[in-house]
């Protein structure tokens, strides 16, 4: 199992191979950096993460790239009417019927990409920082999640691991005003930087999951 890295690392995404994903046509992901290699042939090269937007239930269910047909049909969606779409960088929730399972949906190159994650049995020996929101105050539990890669790679058993907030509290964490570090410290600029970093880190994880490298 490879482990997802925070903003600043490189990754390569080769192709999208999805099981039972009839409603999405063609590849939807490409590399986020590493400009010395060719981008995916079907999509323009983009450097900045996409902004979250309102997505309906059917599109969310169809967006999952690492689930079987049965898992797609049976996954339990959250109450979408209660989602503050303008205050999140990804949609994340835990399965009420499967305690160790969670789901995230990220906008990547203007398309929703859904990923099923499984909380591993192993527990961190000490309090661990979330790779996505990187909140140094550690306001909530952080656990190790594992996600099957999309397509053939996932069927071979390839997975991607990452430490993330147990109940996906990242969106709220990065929107809290940080503590003033020094006189003249720009609190709002620091907050916006954390929001941008969250979006980039989650998108990087999504690209890693779809990668066949």
C-alpha positions, 0 to 999 in steps of 0.5 A: 500500500502506498501512502498519499503525500501532502502538497508539494509531491509529484505523481503520475496518472496514466489512465482511468479504468473503472468497474461498472461506471456507465454514466461517466464517459472517458478519462477524467483525471490527469497529473497535477504537476511534473510538467516534463511528462506528457499530460493525459491525451484526452484532457487539457493540463491543469495546475489548480484544483477544482472548486466543490459544487452542488452534485445530485445523488445520481451523479455522486453514486455514478462518480465512484471509481473504485467500487463494484457494481454491487457496492455502487448500488448499496452505498448509503448517501448522506443527506445532501440537503444539509450539505453547505456546498460553498464551505467544503472542498470535498464531500466526505461521510462515513457509512452508517451500516459499515463502521470502517467504511467511508466515502469522499467525492472530489472535483477533479478537472471539473468532474466529481470523482468518488472514492471508497475508503476503508479504515485500517485495523492498525491505530496510530501509536500517537496522535497523528496529523491529517495529511489533507488538512494538516491541522497542527492543533489535532482537534479530532481523531485521525485514522489510517484509510486505505483505498483500492486503486481504480480498475485493473490495479485495484483488482490486483490488490493495489491500494493507496493509504492516507492519514485523514480525519476520522469523520472527515472534519477537514473542511471545518478545520481549515476554515477556523481562523488560525492563531496569530503567530506574530504582530502583523500576521495576516490571519485571513491569508493564512486561512485561505492558504490552508483552504487551498492546500486542503483542496490540493491535497485531496485532489492529489489523493484522488489522482493517486487512487486512479493512477496505475503507476 
